[in-house]
Amino acid sequence: MARHVPLLLASLAAIFLVAPMAIIVPMSFSKAISFEFPPPGYWTGYYAQYFSSHSWLEATANSFIIAFASMALTLVAALPPPSASCATASAARACSTSS
């Protein structure tokens, strides 16, 4: 039983994270102006408005640019340079003999 606890916890976490999308995605196609369940009908009008709006597409592009820049900055700040593994004396001896 103890062997299955990590799998059970991971499954519960996945359900907790994915379950809201089971409601949000179908509701995004709803004809209702606000949240109404069950939806009175389905249409793609909101998506058509979104993809035809220059201001929404510009805001989305800015979000992706900021996300990519923050990811790159985080990687540069968090990952050590390749030579950092040879920083200690014992590691430096191992690095010099392996070259």
Sequence and secondary structure as in RCSB ss.txt:
>XXXX:A:sequence
MARHVPLLLASLAAIFLVAPMAIIVPMSFSKAISFEFPPPGYWTGYYAQYFSSHSWLEATANSFIIAFASMALTL
VAALPPPSASCATASAARACSTSS
>XXXX:A:secstr
 GGGHHHHHHHHHHHHHHHHHHHHHHHTTBS SS  SS S B  HHHHHHHH HHHHHHHHHHHHHHHHHHHHHH
HHHS  GGGGG SHHHHHHHHHH 
